[in-house]
Amino acid sequence: MTAAFPPVAELVPQRPPMLLLDEVVAAGEDGITCAAQVRPDNLFVVDGRVHASALLEYMAQAIAAFAGLRARADHQPPALGLIAACRNFELHAEHLAVGDALQIVATRVFAGAMAEYRAAVTRRGQPLAEAVLSVVSTAPPSTSAGSPA
């Protein structure tokens, strides 16, 4: 049985055309899985392709969706989060094509004034990108289990 999640637009501060995620597929205490399809109107599309470096934004939006779910539990709006550091960013493809279906997974490693996540993007089960992201949030500290971002 799968849980129903709110639309991504209710969880993140991004709005079209910058909103890249389609839906939250799964979420737990320390992580989230999201899905996205590369669409022709994607801001990063050039000549029918997206450079794989844009996957960093997909990972950041998955983290934002996770933080948004936690904020929602506290009856708060989504907060702006900022990437403070990106380590071990590895790309396993050069480009994405319009129509590619992506799965984005972000797992919280720790939280506090800054939170750290391990994030990865796959296409048809094949790794496209991975990174460790440190994120700070503009939101006040959370009262739900753990910290906001």
N, C-alpha and C positions, 0 to 999 in steps of 0.2 A: 504494500500500500504506500502511495506517495502522498506527501503533504502538499497542500495547495499553498503557494506563495503569492504575495502581492506582486503586481506588475513592477518591473525593474524601475520604471520612472518614478514610482513612489518611494524607492529606497535610496536613490542616488541623486546628487545635485546636477548631474549632466542632463542636458536636454538635446533633442534632435537639432541639428544633425550630428552632434558630438556623442550622443548616446549610442553605444555600440552593442551592448548586450541585449539579447532577446528575452531571456527568462532565467529565473533561478530554478535549477533542477533539484538540488538537494542542499540542505544546510544543517549544521549541528552546532554544538557548543564552541568548537574551535575552527570551523571551516565552512566553506561554501563551494558548490559546483554550479556553474552557469553555462548557458549555451548561447551561441551567437552564429549568425550566418553573415558572411561578407556580402554586402549588398552593393548594387551599382552606384547608389548615391552616397556610399561611405566616403567621408572626407579624405581618406588616405588613398583612394583608388586613383591610379594614374595608368592610363592605357590598359584598363581592365585588370590591373594587378595592384596589390598592396605590398609594400616592402615589409618584410617580417619584423623590422624594428617597431612597427606599430603595435605589435603584440604586447609590448610593455603597457600600453594604454588599456588593452583588454584586461590584463592582470590587475591594473590599478582599479578599474571599474568593478571587477569582481570583489576586490577588497572593500570598495565603497558600498557595494550591495550588502556584504556581510555586516559592515558597520551600520548600515541603514536598518537591517533587520534588528540589530541590537538596540538602536535608538528607538525604533518602533515599539519594542517591548517596554521602553521607558516613556512611551507616549511623547516622543520628541521627533522633530523633523530631521531629515538627513543633514549631516554636517559636512562641511568642506574638509577634505583630507589632503594632505600634502606629502608627496614622496620626499623623504629626507635623505634616503640613501638607497642605492640599487647595487647589489653585489651579485657576483656569479651569474650575470646575465648571459645566457647561452642561446644562440639561435641554431636550429637544426634544419632550417629551410631558408631560402633567399626571398621568396615571394609567396603570397597567397593569391588565389584566383577568386574572382567574383563567383559566388555560389558556394564557396567552401563552408562547410559546417564545422564549427569549432566548439571544443569543450574547454572551459577555463576552471581550474581548481586553485583555490587559495586556502592555505592552512595557517592559522595563527600559531606562532612559535611562543611568543610571550607578549604581554600587554602591560602598559603602564603609561607614563607620560608620552612614550613612543611605543609603538607596537611593531613587531616583526612578523612577516609572513613569508612562507615558501609558496611560490605560485608557479603554475605550469599551464601551457596551452597545448592541446592535441588536436589532430585532424584525423578522423577515422582511426583513432587509437594510436596514431604515430606522433611522437613528440615533435613539437614545432619550436617551443621556447620554454625556458625556465629561468627563474630569478629568485633572489631573496630581497624583499623590499621592506624598508623601514618607513613607517608612516606616522605622521603626527596629525592629530585631529583638532579642529577649531571648536569642537563641542565641549561642553563642561563634562567633568567625570561622570561616568555612568553609575546608576544605582543597581543595575542588573548584574548578574554574575560576571565578574571580570570588568575590564575597562572598555571604553567605547571602541575604538578602532582596534 
